Structure formats: structure tokens, C-alpha cells
Amino acid sequence: MTEESPVIEKIPPLSEEDGDLSEWTTHDAARLTMAYWILAGVAVILIGGGVVYLLAPDNRKEQAQAIWDFAKGFGPPLVTLVIGFYFRASQE
């Protein structure tokens, strides 16, 4: 005999309003995957740039500042483009 976990019993069943994942097309899944990887890459660049700037020795602060400035200038516009593309395409 196997008993179901008490956690599973607390999860309510999906209703008609929740939507159905079978409605996703391959194109939707590919677009979501692309957006995920681009945003994850931008997050890594921003976090990496901040860490480099914070941990850089005093004689390398100027180079670390240049890396941080690049990350700050590169990341937010790319995030805006990806989010705009994703939501614009998902409304069609």
C-alpha cells in the first residue's frame, strides 16, 4: 500500500479558468525558453559585473568600474527588448 503525501492532498485541482498546458504550441515553448535564457544570461552578467567591482583590488578599480558600467548599460535595454517581444508576441 502506498499512501499519498499530505502535501499533494492540499493542492487544489485545476479549474477551467487555470488554462491548459496542452494549449501551448511548440512555438510558445521555444519563445519562453529563449526569453528565459536571455534574461538568465543578463542576470549573470549584471551579478558578475557587480561582484567584480566589489571584489576588485584598489589598483584595478578603474577596470572593474568599466566592466560594471558595461553591465549596467547592456542589461536593462536587453531585458526591455526581450519582455516587449515576449508579451507582444503572446498577445497575437
N, C-alpha and C positions, 0 to 999 in steps of 0.2 A: 504494500500500500504506500502510495506517495501522498503526502499532504501538500496542499498549496501554501505558498508563503502568505503570511498575513498582509504583507505589503501589496501583493498582487490583488488581493481581495478588496483593497481600499481604492484601487484605480477604477474610476467610473468607465463604463463602456462608451465608445464613440457614438455621438449622435449624428443625425443628418446634417446639422449645422457645422460640424467639425471638418467636413470635407473628406475627400478620399484620396489617398496617395496614389491609387491606381490611375487617377486622372492626370498625373504628371507624365509628360512626354519625355522622350529621351533628350529632346532639345532643352526642356526646362531643367532637367537634372544636370546637363552639361553646362548650362548657363550658371546655375547655382554653384557648381563645383568650380568653375572658372572664377566667379566672384569671390568665393571662399579663399582660394589660393592667392589671388591678387591681394586681398585685404590682409591675409596672414603674412604675406611677404612684406607688405608695407609696415605692419606692426613689428616685424622682426627688424627691419631697417631703422624704424624710429627708436625702438628699445635699444638696439645695438649702438646707435649713434649717441644716445643719452648715456649709456654705460661707458662708452669710450671717452666721452667728455668728462664724466665724473671721475674715472679712474686714471686719467692721463697724468703723467708726471708734469711738474711745472714747466720743464723745458719743452714739452710737446703740447702745451695748451693751445697754441695757435693752430696747429694741425687738427687737433681734436675739435676746436671750435669750427673749423671749416667742414669737418665731417658732420657735425651736428647741424650746421646751417643748411647743408645739402639735404639732410634727412627732413628737416622742418619745411624746406621749400618743395621737396619732392613728394612727400607723403600725403598731405591734405588734398592737393588738387587731384591726385590719382584716386584717392578714396571717393571724392566727389564725383569723378567721372564714372567709376565703377557702380556706385549706388544709383546715379542717374540713369545709366544704361540698364541696370537690372530692373529698376522699378518702371521705367518707360516701356521696356520690352514686355514686362509681365502684365501690363495693363492692356496690351493689344489682344 
